[in-house]
Amino acid sequence: MKTWTREERYRVLKDPEEIRPLHDRIAASPYRQTYHIQPVTGLLNDPNGFGYHDGLWHLFYQWCPWGAVHGLKYWYHVTSTDLITWKNEGVCVKPDTEWDNKGAYSGSALAGHGSLYLYYTGNHRDSDWTRKSYTCLVRLGEDGTAQKAEAPLFGPNPDYTEHQRDPKIIHDPKTQRYYILLGAQRKDKTGCCLVYTSKEPFSGWLFLGELKVPGFEDFGDMWECPSIEQINGQDILLFCPQHLTIPGRGNARNHNGYLIGHMDYETLTFTPIGRFHVLDRGFDSYAAECAATIHHNKDRAILIAWMGLPDAVYPTDDEDWSGCLTLPRVLRMRGRRLIQTPIEELKLLRGDVVPQDAKTLPRACDLELHCGGQDMELHLFTRDGGRGGFIISYDHEHQLFTVDRSHMKRRFNNGEGEVRKRVLENGLQQLRIFIDHSSIEIFVNDGDAVFTSRIFPKEEETGYQLSGDAMMKAWQMRSAVRDDFVI
């Protein structure tokens, strides 16, 4: 794997032609996706600025153009009319000011003020490489260009470490005020969330204090991507606690999850009801972001996440590209839990039905399994004789659903664990599985659990076997993203 110097990682992209050969080369990779958003070149990580405005869905992603490395970050822009077909629009937010001289880091969007406004973290580095984080504002112009405010909204809080980032803009109807949540780290190296407020969204921001979350005062050493969503009358605190282990998550140390509870902006207290839940029980999901819309549907939210993890490596790193985003998902409440279901429009991408007697599956397909609740095993990407593969199984006696990728030929991030499990209290009735060239997303029992994973099958891993109490139907999936070279 390539070792990157600081100069290489933080090199400024001056001319698109500098990366055209890289784009042309990675376009030939067998792991390029057909209906998932992926980087035009280099590295993709967090989704940013997800929102709906003027008939279009706008989505941005963290982008480092040079290769599979975290370096100088831009916001790359894609748009869609239907959340399934995406168009490359090119770079929007560039690290071209004093306060973001070493990267335009993650943030969110605000819709409904005549334009789409983007809030992001400006990553500034002094000459001695000391970091300062600034919360910055961009208005998205009608031509898609970034119109930056003349100065940041506010700078770093000196009472916390340099890790202060990922602004989430929120409007609270009860207090009639705007709030920005920032992921942060206390000086004792514990994670938290900072809260700022203003009467209007574009100026006048004041620091209110630290969000109090009783019972979670020492939960990881940094919180990234915090957000508060309201769904069906419930307040949901979503965030990514880092560098801790959670039962059932193997050795994984970076997580994306949520608390259900009640948010009181007057006392800056989120009172949780119950424990921390992970959003996705698979191997590769992080930095989830819910869409900002002007027509708020209080019964649901739309979510997209990074199909990857911090501090992880992937086989395409050697091809100088890495990362993709999950499919858009609808978030709803079911009892005391969030459920995630794929958006209904994805059925429009279905092509030919795969014959029942087929020995292989297309590299891009949509599977539906109806299960009777007894034992079941589905082996995907098997080799000759049914060997190896990605194994999905259900043990009726213990009501245990298991995903195991340890039998694939290309193994990676093994130290995080290669098996994930979940007890299904109501048994197994249904599975919806989306396979793309280098990913798999498994929705269990209409969204009761989700398992998202990157996979990198070799050419000979083409077979599948289904046994036990299940019937399957499969469709080939049409292309919904293009590798257009738009910078």
Secondary structure, 3 states (H helix, E strand, C coil): CCCCCHHHHCCCCCCHHHCHHHHHHHCCCCCCCCCCCCCCCEEEEEEEEEEEECCEEEEEEEEECCCCCCCCCEEEEEEECCCCCEEEEEEEECCCCHHHCCCEEEEEEECCCCCCEEEEEEEEECCCCCEEEEEEEEEECCCCCEEECCCCCECCCCCEEEEEEEEEEEEECCCCEEEEEEEEEECCCCEEEEEEEECECCECCEEEEECECCCCCCCCCCEEEEEEEEECCEEEEEEEEECCCCCCCCCCCECCEEEEEEEECCCCEEEECCCCEECCCCCCCEEEEECECCCCCCCCEEEEEECCCCCCCCHHHHHCEECCECCCEEEEEECCEEEEEECHHHHHHEEEECCCCCCECCCCEEEEEEEEEEEEEEEEEEEHHHECEEEEEEECCCCEEEEEEEECCCCCCHHHCCEEEEECCCCCCEEEEEEECCEEEEEECCCCEEEEEECCCCCCCCEEEEEEEEEEEEEEECCCECCCCCC
